[in-house]
C-alpha cells in the first residue's frame, strides 16, 4: 500500500473514533439529564377534596391523607390514597388523580344510611353494612337483625312489611330474621308480632284484617301477637289492660 493510502486509512480510523467518542458523550449526557429529571422532587401544594357530605367531614379525610401527601408530586402513590380514603366508614366511592404541577384531586361520595343493622352498624339500601363511630343520631331508623350475607334479602322483606304496615297506619320499628328463618317485628308502639317460618306475609295480612273489630284504645293495649298458629293467633295484653267484651264485638250490628 502506498504512503498516500496508509495516510487516508489512518485519517478514516481517527474520524470514526471521534464519532464513537462523541456519541458516547451525547448518550452519557442524555442519561444524566434523564436521571436528574426523574429524581426531581416537586412538592404537593394542594389536595382538593370534592363531595357533598352530610355525615363525613373533610378533616377525617385530611387526617388519613396527611402522611401520604408529604411525598413529592411524582412519588405519591395514587392507589394508596384511593385505598386509604375508602377505608373510612362513611366513604362509598373515591376517584383520585394527579394534576400537574402540584395538586391532587380527590372526589368522594358518601354512603346513605337506610336502616340500622344490629345494635352498632348501619346499612345502605344497596345492602352495604358499615360501622361509623357514632350512630346515636339514627335511632329513629328501623332496627334490622338478620343472618350475615343475607342482608339484601332481609332488606327486601323488611321493605314489604314496612309498606303493608303503613297502609294500616302502623309504623315498623324493628324487624328480625333468625338463623332458622323465623320472622319477628316490633311496631313503634312496642307491639311485638311473631310471624314464624311459614306464610309470614299471609298471616300478617290476616291479622291486620281482624283489627277492624278493635278500636284504637283496645289495639294499643295489645303487648304481643303470636301468629305462628295455622288457623288463628294468640294475643298477650299489657298489664292492667281493660277487659274486652268479645261477645259484644262479635254480635252483628243489626241485632
Protein Blocks (a to p, Z undefined) as FASTA:
>chain_A
ZZklmmmmmmmmmmmmmmmmmmmmmmmmmmmmmmmmmmpccddfbdcdedddfkbcfklm
mmmmmmmmmpcfklpcfklmmmmmmmpmklmbdcdddddfkbccddddddddfbdehjkb
ccdfkopacddfblklmmmpccddddehilmmmmmmmmmmmmmmmmnopacfbdcddfko
pacdddfkopacdebjnhklmmmmmmmmmmmmpcfklmmmpmbdcfkbfkbccddddehi
acddfklmmpcfkZZ
